[in-house]
Amino acid sequence: MSCACGHDHGPRPALEETGEPIELDRPMIALSGRLICADPSQMMLAMDLLPGHIEASRAEPGNLRFDIHQDDDPLVWHLSELFADADAFAAHQARTKDSDWGRDSGDIRRDFHKAEAAPFLRPEDRADRHGIHALNHLAFGSEDEARLVDRLREDGDLDLSLVAAQGGTVLGHIALSRVEAHFPALALAPVAVHPAMQRRGIGSALIRAAIAARPDHAIIVLGEPAYYARFGFAPVDLDSPYAAPALQATGPGIETGAQIVHAPAFASLG
């Protein structure tokens, strides 16, 4: 809950991820713990400085999560931070040291735990939906793909939705949606990865997992042939408004020249 001070109060249990860990070329860095004020004077200082520190931290390109909430004991704040890698964490520390928060809050006691972290691949949970929408907006720079996923879900056409997440923070997402065809088929779109985590294997892990989850379906994608060829996709001749060299498929039962119809939500894309 929140109060007039503008900070959140109440316990927020740490999220324990389940699923298959995704091996990264270098680990993410997670920081958790508490800020402990000695008296109301330090508490008021923290309340004054933390909003700017939170805003600046979340704006860092390598920051993936920066959450702070005040305990029922108003002298204590709980924090949960996530950074793309050790370099991103070091950049955060350097910026913090030269900030108002870094210069003026040194007397506030820190009880922090730093650890290496990896994303986990799993089906989406209801609690992930806001994060999935935000990630697609961030990854594509518009609301189109985010709204596409929302619409597919609302229409009942979202056959499979997988996330790569760490501590409840959605870092990657992939959707498979129903396709009308004479053979079992699904459309792969969109695939989104947080900009700070791109080209590190998350997108590949999501694509491979989605294909493996539906082995009895043809998976159809509109994308860069050189990229999707590594997953077994090949150009395919199908009767579709999206027919082009970038229209590719993998899987069983594909009938050359067959008509396919994507879910209605795709018509809303520009």
Buried (B, 14 or more C-beta within 10 A) or exposed (E): EEEEEEBBBEEEEEEEBEBEBBEBEEBBBBBBBBBBBEEEEBBEBBBEBBEEBBEBBEEBEBBBBBBBBBBEEBBBBBBBBBBBBBEBBEBBEEBBEEBEBBEEBEEBEEEEEEEEBBBBBBEBBEEBBEBBBBBBBBBBEEEBBBBBBBBBBEEEBBBBBBBBBBBBBBBBBBBBBBBEBEBBBBBBBBBBBBEBBBEBBBBBBBBBBBBEBBEEBBBBBBBEBEBBEEBBBEBBEBEBEBEEEEBBBBBEBBBEEBEBBBBEBBEEEE
